[in-house]
């Protein structure tokens, strides 16, 4: 066998290796990640989790002051981590930083405390753009708006105008944006100020617009003025449904998980299907490349990551498949996982 191997040309050698070890080759291919999950881990660190195996690939402490970054996202192609953190001068204004994913090095601020106090953000899956929600630096929350900016801090564009009319209703305080998988649309939370014969009521809505801010449409408007915010808005990979968390004071548990059909506005409540040990979901997101949802149940400081599959039926209905499975487990009081986000890796 050794003489045979030595006499083979490179091409022949490759064919023989593939023939002799097909199982190993297949196993290696099945473990490759085309996307990555990032979570805020213990203390002032973030962890990168493999969607294929649930393993922690990196646990990184970036050079930001301890406990100052509130959430972490992966940028386009997952080369950079995007951090939302308080600026270091003690004003409590939050700005957007980027750093190298694997090391936390090369920290760069792409917004400043003199521009906005950043409240939430979402990276594009198809470009180097970020959409963010910011208050003016002077504290004027009634002028909060959505903007897009490139990962290098260039290309700033304003997408909303606070109090602008959307389908005849005033839009106030747009926030919590989420970019669609194809990069063409952005869904976000809006507070709708609606005149009524009995006065004025304020309802929470989910709105969708083109990536340039045009063509705003109300997809879901909660008529209860006492309703809580909708948050963690995530798109299914085909862009036909939005999964989000919301709070209802009249429900038990009050934190609900709902699915919104973007084509007809139908709502499906999937809260019960995501209960783990009787505990409700606190953070949730969808996969960009598969029909999966990842979430963590209510535990102080974060906890295990869980996942569940879903399907879109031939009739166009959203359905959960099976029960939640543990994706990444906390062990011996170690790394805790909060606020998961899922982004394409280099395969896109």
C-alpha positions in Angstrom: 0.0 0.0 0.0 2.8 2.5 0.9 4.5 2.0 -2.5 1.2 2.4 -4.2 0.5 5.7 -2.3 4.0 7.0 -3.1 3.6 6.3 -6.8 0.2 8.1 -7.2 0.1 11.5 -8.7 -1.6 14.3 -6.6 -4.9 14.0 -8.4 -4.9 10.2 -8.0 -4.0 10.5 -4.3 -6.9 12.8 -3.7 -9.4 10.4 -5.4 -8.0 7.5 -3.4 -8.4 9.4 -0.1 -11.9 10.3 -0.9 -12.7 6.7 -1.7 -11.0 5.3 1.4 -12.5 7.9 3.9 -15.9 9.0 2.6 -17.5 9.0 6.1 -14.9 11.4 7.6 -15.3 13.8 4.6 -19.1 13.8 5.0 -18.9 14.3 8.7 -16.6 17.3 8.3 -18.8 19.0 5.8 -21.9 18.6 7.9 -20.3 20.4 10.8 -19.5 23.6 8.9 -21.2 26.7 10.0 -22.6 29.1 7.4 -23.8 31.4 10.1 -22.8 32.3 13.7 -24.6 33.1 16.9 -23.4 35.8 19.3 -24.6 36.2 22.9 -23.8 38.5 25.7 -21.9 36.2 28.2 -20.8 36.5 31.8 -19.6 39.9 32.9 -18.3 42.1 30.1 -17.8 39.4 27.5 -19.5 38.0 24.4 -19.5 34.5 23.2 -19.6 33.1 19.7 -21.6 29.9 19.4 -21.6 27.4 16.6 -25.2 26.8 15.3 -24.1 23.4 14.0 -22.7 22.0 17.3 -23.7 24.4 20.1 -20.0 24.7 21.0 -18.6 28.0 22.2 -16.0 29.0 19.5 -14.8 32.1 21.2 -15.5 33.8 24.6 -14.1 37.3 24.2 -13.6 40.2 26.6 -13.3 43.3 24.4 -11.5 46.4 25.6 -14.6 48.2 26.8 -15.0 49.3 30.4 -16.5 46.5 32.5 -20.3 45.9 32.2 -20.7 48.8 29.9 -21.8 47.1 26.7 -25.5 46.2 26.7 -25.7 44.0 23.6 -23.6 42.6 20.9 -24.3 41.8 17.2 -22.3 40.4 14.4 -21.7 42.6 11.4 -21.9 41.6 7.7 -19.9 38.4 7.1 -19.4 38.2 10.8 -15.9 39.7 10.7 -16.7 42.5 13.1 -18.7 42.6 16.4 -21.0 45.5 16.9 -21.3 46.7 20.5 -23.8 49.1 22.0 -22.0 50.6 24.9 -21.9 53.6 27.2 -19.2 56.1 26.2 -16.3 56.1 28.7 -16.7 59.7 29.9 -19.6 58.9 32.4 -22.5 60.6 30.6 -24.4 57.3 30.2 -24.9 58.1 26.5 -24.7 54.9 24.4 -22.7 54.8 21.2 -21.9 52.1 18.6 -18.5 50.4 18.6 -17.0 47.8 16.4 -14.2 45.3 17.2 -12.6 42.3 15.7 -14.8 39.2 16.3 -12.2 36.7 17.4 -10.1 38.9 19.7 -12.1 42.0 20.6 -9.2 44.2 19.3 -9.3 47.3 17.2 -12.3 48.9 19.0 -13.7 51.8 16.9 -16.6 54.1 17.7 -18.7 54.8 14.6 -21.1 57.2 16.4 -20.4 59.8 19.0 -22.1 61.0 22.2 -22.5 64.4 20.6 -24.7 62.9 17.9 -27.2 60.4 19.5 -27.9 58.3 22.5 -28.3 54.9 20.7 -31.1 52.7 21.9 -31.2 49.7 19.6 -29.7 48.5 16.3 -29.8 45.7 13.6 -27.1 44.8 11.1 -27.9 44.0 7.5 -27.5 40.4 6.4 -26.6 41.5 2.8 -24.4 44.6 3.2 -22.2 46.5 5.6 -25.0 48.7 6.8 -26.5 49.0 10.3 -29.9 50.4 11.1 -30.2 52.1 14.5 -32.6 53.9 16.7 -31.2 57.0 18.4 -32.3 59.9 20.6 -30.7 63.3 19.9 -27.7 64.0 22.1 -29.5 66.9 23.8 -32.0 64.5 25.3 -35.0 65.3 23.1 -36.6 61.9 23.0 -39.6 63.3 21.0 -37.2 63.5 18.1 -36.1 59.9 18.2 -35.6 58.4 14.7 -34.2 55.5 12.7 -31.0 55.9 10.7 -28.7 53.7 8.6 -24.9 53.9 8.8 -22.0 51.8 7.3 -19.8 49.7 9.6 -17.0 52.2 9.0 -19.1 55.2 10.2 -19.8 56.6 6.7 -23.0 56.9 4.7 -25.4 58.2 7.4 -29.1 58.3 6.2 -32.2 59.2 8.2 -35.1 56.9 7.5 -38.0 58.3 9.7 -39.3 61.6 10.9 -40.8 61.5 14.4 -44.6 62.4 14.2 -44.7 61.7 10.5 -48.1 60.3 9.2 -48.2 56.6 8.3 -51.5 55.5 6.8 -53.2 58.5 8.4 -51.8 57.9 11.9 -48.9 59.8 13.6 -45.8 57.7 14.2 -43.9 58.5 17.4 -40.7 57.1 18.8 -39.8 54.6 16.1 -37.4 52.0 17.4 -36.2 48.4 17.8 -35.5 47.9 14.0 -34.9 44.5 12.3 -33.5 44.1 8.8 -35.2 41.6 6.5 -33.1 38.6 5.2 -32.9 40.0 1.6 -31.9 43.5 2.8 -34.8 45.2 1.1 -37.0 46.0 4.1 -36.8 47.0 7.8 -39.4 46.2 10.4 -39.6 48.3 13.5 -41.7 49.3 16.5 -43.8 52.4 16.4 -46.0 54.2 18.9 -49.1 55.4 17.0 -50.9 58.5 18.2 -54.5 58.2 17.2 -57.3 60.8 17.7 -60.5 59.4 19.1 -63.8 60.9 20.1 -62.9 60.3 23.7 -59.4 61.9 23.4 -56.0 60.5 22.2 -54.8 56.9 22.6 -51.4 55.5 22.1 -51.0 52.1 20.6 -48.0 50.0 19.8 -47.5 49.0 16.2 -45.1 47.0 14.0 -44.3 48.8 10.8 -42.3 47.8 7.7 -40.6 50.1 5.3 -38.1 49.9 2.4 -34.5 50.0 3.4 -34.3 53.6 2.2 -37.2 54.7 4.4 -39.9 54.8 1.7 -43.3 52.9 1.6 -44.0 52.7 5.3 -46.9 50.3 6.1 -48.5 49.3 9.4 -48.5 45.5 9.7 -49.9 45.2 13.3 -51.4 47.9 15.5 -52.1 46.9 19.1 -55.2 48.9 20.0 -54.7 48.7 23.8 -53.2 51.9 25.0 -51.9 50.0 28.1 -50.1 47.4 26.0 -46.4 46.9 26.4 -43.7 47.2 23.8 -42.9 44.7 21.1 -39.3 43.7 20.9 -36.8 41.2 19.5 -38.5 41.4 16.1 -37.1 38.8 13.8 -37.8 37.7 10.3 -38.3 34.1 9.1 -35.7 33.3 6.4 -38.3 33.6 3.6 -39.3 37.1 4.9 -43.0 36.1 5.1 -43.4 36.1 8.9 -42.1 38.2 11.8 -41.6 36.6 15.2 -41.5 39.0 18.2 -41.9 39.3 21.9 -44.6 41.4 23.4 -46.1 42.1 26.8 -49.8 41.8 27.7 -50.9 42.9 31.2 -54.0 40.7 31.0 -52.2 37.4 30.0 -50.3 34.8 32.0 -47.4 34.8 31.4 -47.5 38.5 30.4 -44.5 38.1 28.1 -45.8 36.5 24.9 -44.2 35.3 21.7 -46.2 36.0 18.6 -45.9 35.4 14.8 -47.1 38.0 12.4 -47.9 37.1 8.8 -46.4 40.0 6.7 -48.8 39.4 3.8 -52.2 39.4 5.5 -51.5 40.6 9.1 -52.7 37.4 10.8 -51.3 36.8 14.3 -50.4 33.4 15.9 -49.5 33.1 19.6 -46.7 30.5 20.1 -45.9 31.3 23.7 -46.8 27.9 25.1 -44.8 26.1 22.5 -41.6 27.8 23.8 -42.1 27.3 27.5 -39.1 25.5 29.1 -39.5 24.2 32.6 -42.6 26.4 32.8 -40.6 29.5 32.3 -41.3 32.1 29.5 -39.0 33.4 26.8 -36.9 36.6 27.5 -34.9 36.9 24.2 -35.5 35.4 20.8 -34.1 35.4 17.3 -34.4 33.5 14.1 -31.8 31.8 11.9 -30.9 33.6 8.6 -30.3 30.3 6.8 -32.6 27.6 8.3 -36.1 27.3 9.8 -34.9 27.6 13.4 -35.6 29.8 16.4 -33.1 30.3 19.2 -34.1 31.8 22.6 -33.3 31.8 26.3 -35.9 31.2 29.0 -36.3 33.6 32.0 -33.4 33.3 34.3 -31.6 36.2 36.1 -28.5 37.1 34.1 -29.3 34.8 31.3 -29.1 31.0 31.0 -29.1 28.1 28.6 -29.8 28.6 24.9 -32.7 26.7 23.4 -33.8 26.1 19.9 -36.8 24.9 18.1 -37.7 24.2 14.4 -40.6 25.6 12.5 -42.2 25.1 9.1 -44.3 27.1 6.7 -47.1 24.8 5.5 -48.3 24.5 1.9 -51.3 26.6 3.0 -48.9 29.4 4.1 -49.3 28.8 7.9 -46.6 29.0 10.5 -46.1 26.0 12.7 -43.6 25.0 15.4 -42.1 21.5 15.1 -41.7 19.4 18.2 -40.5 20.8 21.5 -37.5 23.1 22.4 -34.1 21.5 22.6 -31.1 22.8 24.6 -28.5 24.3 22.2 -25.8 25.5 24.6 -25.9 24.7 28.3 -24.6 26.7 31.3 -22.4 24.4 33.4 -21.1 24.8 36.9 -22.1 28.5 37.1 -20.0 29.3 34.1 -20.8 31.4 31.0 -24.3 32.7 30.9 -26.1 33.5 27.7 -28.3 36.5 27.0 -29.7 38.4 24.0 -28.8 36.0 21.2 -28.3 37.3 17.7 -27.8 35.2 14.5 -25.8 36.4 11.5 -24.4 35.0 8.3 -20.7 34.0 8.3 -18.5 34.1 5.2 -20.8 31.9 3.1 -23.1 34.8 2.2 
